[in-house]
Amino acid sequence: MSWVTIDQEKCNDCGLCVLRCAGCFSKENETIVANADIECCNLCGHCISLCPTGAIVHSKMDMENFIHVDKAVGMDTDTFIQFIRKRRSHRHFKDKEISRELIEKLIDTCRYAPTGGNLQGVEIMVIENREKINELSSLTVDFFNIIGTSAEEQLAQLPSEEKTSKKGFLLQRTARYKERLTRARETGYDSIFHHAPVVMVFHSHLETASAKDDCVIASTTIGLTAMTMGLGTTYIGLFDAAAKNHPPVNEALNLPPGHGVFSVLIMGYPKLKYQRTVDRKPIKTTWV
Ligand SMILES: Cc1cc2nc3c(=O)[nH]c(=O)nc-3n(C[C@H](O)[C@H](O)[C@H](O)COP(=O)(O)O)c2cc1C
């Protein structure tokens, strides 16, 4: 039984569906037929989106959610580039809650971000509870304490000529993290989540091949959309690293079985307003 049906009254035989997806559509005796099932259809919806006459109906998708593309909606390139350059990581937030309505709107928007094989396996944990945020922050500092101590021990054993090697550099960086994060915790500063009102943890099943890419694309989509709402975000790789390597973090998070953390954002209303864009190195490019 095909997941897709074609209303032959509406079909104008343009063949766009066959061109886009020869696996699910074919032309038989001058008529286009659909044979879409789990073997060929990954629910991308392109056939419905392309069909000029609205002849295609998919039984596994919400047909009400295929909205006509408004050709007038767009942004000129320079405006878009300014928007991208305006993005900053924010670590100082106003003491102001983000409404549930806005967070839900952001989450709904990132449904439309791409995922490998259209698997759509990204899940989001929104953490607003202050005690939980503090607990996760402290567990992350614990983790950096453990690896920082180990780095200090390894550095002490490292021959002086190796101190400037890549290994030496990484060990020194880890030792510095320990020092910086521990000192901040002692003074009551949350140097992991920066006292943000919201922490978003993007997680997915560990066996999903594109889990990291899917979660990072989802978090980037949310981060950019959040800017249009006057919100600021920052990726928190420190927590990502702790979640991957320090079991107490995962226990405190209590993700669904088999899931791992692949991207983390903090979010809030920024206290600081940046007046200028910033300089960045040119991208090293090779042309082949
Ligand atoms: C993968 C990734 C992980 C990051 N992890 C952290 C983090 O743990 N803590 C933090 O304060 N900033 C973190 N950042 C923010 C970077 O420090 C920031 O993007 C960089 O300094 C450039 O500043 P900008 O985002 O304002 O352009 C991370 C950024 C990325 C892309």
Ligand as a Chemical Component Dictionary entry (heavy atoms), coordinates in Angstrom:
data_LIG
# 
_chem_comp.id                   LIG 
_chem_comp.type                 NON-POLYMER 
_chem_comp.pdbx_formal_charge   0 
_chem_comp.three_letter_code    LIG 
# 
loop_
_chem_comp_atom.comp_id 
_chem_comp_atom.atom_id 
_chem_comp_atom.alt_atom_id 
_chem_comp_atom.type_symbol 
_chem_comp_atom.charge 
_chem_comp_atom.model_Cartn_x 
_chem_comp_atom.model_Cartn_y 
_chem_comp_atom.model_Cartn_z 
_chem_comp_atom.pdbx_ordinal 
LIG C1  C1  C 0 31.497 24.324 19.504 1  
LIG C2  C2  C 0 31.570 25.534 20.398 2  
LIG C3  C3  C 0 31.721 25.363 21.752 3  
LIG C4  C4  C 0 31.764 26.482 22.598 4  
LIG N1  N1  N 0 31.831 26.302 23.950 5  
LIG C5  C5  C 0 31.791 27.381 24.774 6  
LIG C6  C6  C 0 31.742 27.204 26.193 7  
LIG O1  O1  O 0 31.756 26.088 26.708 8  
LIG N2  N2  N 0 31.679 28.299 26.972 9  
LIG C7  C7  C 0 31.641 29.574 26.446 10 
LIG O2  O2  O 0 31.562 30.538 27.217 11 
LIG N3  N3  N 0 31.684 29.774 25.093 12 
LIG C8  C8  C 0 31.736 28.707 24.249 13 
LIG N4  N4  N 0 31.725 28.881 22.887 14 
LIG C9  C9  C 0 31.663 30.241 22.333 15 
LIG C10 C10 C 0 32.983 30.651 21.670 16 
LIG O3  O3  O 0 33.913 30.962 22.657 17 
LIG C11 C11 C 0 32.683 31.850 20.752 18 
LIG O4  O4  O 0 31.856 31.414 19.697 19 
LIG C12 C12 C 0 33.953 32.446 20.178 20 
LIG O5  O5  O 0 34.754 33.013 21.182 21 
LIG C13 C13 C 0 33.655 33.522 19.152 22 
LIG O6  O6  O 0 32.812 34.545 19.682 23 
LIG P1  P1  P 0 31.434 34.902 18.943 24 
LIG O7  O7  O 0 30.547 33.690 19.046 25 
LIG O8  O8  O 0 30.865 36.067 19.668 26 
LIG O9  O9  O 0 31.733 35.206 17.505 27 
LIG C14 C14 C 0 31.689 27.788 22.040 28 
LIG C15 C15 C 0 31.540 27.933 20.662 29 
LIG C16 C16 C 0 31.469 26.823 19.843 30 
LIG C17 C17 C 0 31.272 27.019 18.373 31 
# 
loop_
_chem_comp_bond.comp_id 
_chem_comp_bond.atom_id_1 
_chem_comp_bond.atom_id_2 
_chem_comp_bond.value_order 
_chem_comp_bond.pdbx_ordinal 
LIG C1  C2  SING 1  
LIG C2  C3  SING 2  
LIG C2  C16 DOUB 3  
LIG C3  C4  DOUB 4  
LIG C4  N1  SING 5  
LIG C4  C14 SING 6  
LIG N1  C5  DOUB 7  
LIG C5  C6  SING 8  
LIG C5  C8  SING 9  
LIG C6  O1  DOUB 10 
LIG C6  N2  SING 11 
LIG N2  C7  SING 12 
LIG C7  O2  DOUB 13 
LIG C7  N3  SING 14 
LIG N3  C8  DOUB 15 
LIG C8  N4  SING 16 
LIG N4  C9  SING 17 
LIG N4  C14 SING 18 
LIG C9  C10 SING 19 
LIG C10 O3  SING 20 
LIG C10 C11 SING 21 
LIG C11 O4  SING 22 
LIG C11 C12 SING 23 
LIG C12 O5  SING 24 
LIG C12 C13 SING 25 
LIG C13 O6  SING 26 
LIG O6  P1  SING 27 
LIG P1  O7  DOUB 28 
LIG P1  O8  SING 29 
LIG P1  O9  SING 30 
LIG C14 C15 DOUB 31 
LIG C15 C16 SING 32 
LIG C16 C17 SING 33 
# 
